[in-house]
Amino acid sequence: MKYLLTLVLTYLLSSSLFAYEQSDLDKFLKTNDCQECDLSAADLSNKDFTNANLSGSNLSNTNLSNSIFVKSNMWGVDLSGANLINTNLRATNLTGADIIDIDKCDNTTFKGVTFSNATFENVTCTNLSIWSARFLETTFENTDFTNAGGAYASFRDVDLSDLNIKGAIFWNAKFTDSIVKKEDCDHLKSEEAILKNVECK
Amino acid sequence: MKLLLLSLTLTLSLFASSISFEKDLETAKQKAIKTDKKLMIMYSTPTCPECNYMKKKVLKDNEIVSFVNENFVSVIMDIKEDEKILPYKFIGIPTFYFADATNMKLLSKKIGGTREKQFLEIIKNVK
């Protein structure tokens, strides 16, 4: 009996911790604008949210797959555990976003996205599109951008020691005031990337 | 003399350092029908970084240039300027369409930027 009660309580507690606010979801679906909202674990898949404003919102464990967030403001959002498969975030502002514990990010489009002061942690993506994206003081921990498309991207004041960029396209990408692994420096040079004040170690 | 000039032009086009893009789709279609080649249509915009990577890097590759000039008549269409005359719907750029010029039947397409090796494989497999 005790065991059953514990299970029920655990379920209820976890549900309340990870569920979205229905009023926030309704507001967002109606207005395309919901700042500092709780949309955690909501299903926002297969929809067009172009020009959305979700700044400061909690999107942890949210399903954004196959949706469009082109030119949106997602400043400071929490995307921990989100499903980003086939999500189009082109030219979106992800300044200060937490992009953590994500393995569902196949074919995600981050083309022209601003990632200033964003945090990438435990992220493994395949066929990622980061063409022309801007990474300023972005933090990378255990992140894998293998074979990503990233020509014209720019990285400034970043430590790429814990970012895997094997096979990624970085033609004409700019790396400034940053730290890069020795083997990645060779890769970047072969890609004709532009390196300024980069420490290859 | 005419034959010599024609041969010279053809030879030069095969070894040209860049792909010969036609000025518009109609011209490209007519030329493709006349020369019995397929069409390669690239959807793009001047500000699209992925498109510029393809134009300035991949489509400058000697092997790709030779193969494309030998087998295709090519044209670049701006999705904004040419919006009303785009022959196919698209979901993103760059998109490359390979078509039969006589009836505009789509033979294959490639969405997005890619490395030279993969692009060469794609164009060699257009049937």
HADDOCK unambig.tbl for C-alpha pairs under 7 A between the chains (distance, minus, plus):
assign (segid A and resid 131 and name CA) (segid B and resid 49 and name CA) 6.27 0.50 0.50
assign (segid A and resid 131 and name CA) (segid B and resid 50 and name CA) 6.19 0.50 0.50
assign (segid A and resid 132 and name CA) (segid B and resid 49 and name CA) 6.15 0.50 0.50
assign (segid A and resid 151 and name CA) (segid B and resid 50 and name CA) 6.97 0.50 0.50
assign (segid A and resid 151 and name CA) (segid B and resid 53 and name CA) 6.62 0.50 0.50
assign (segid A and resid 152 and name CA) (segid B and resid 49 and name CA) 6.53 0.50 0.50
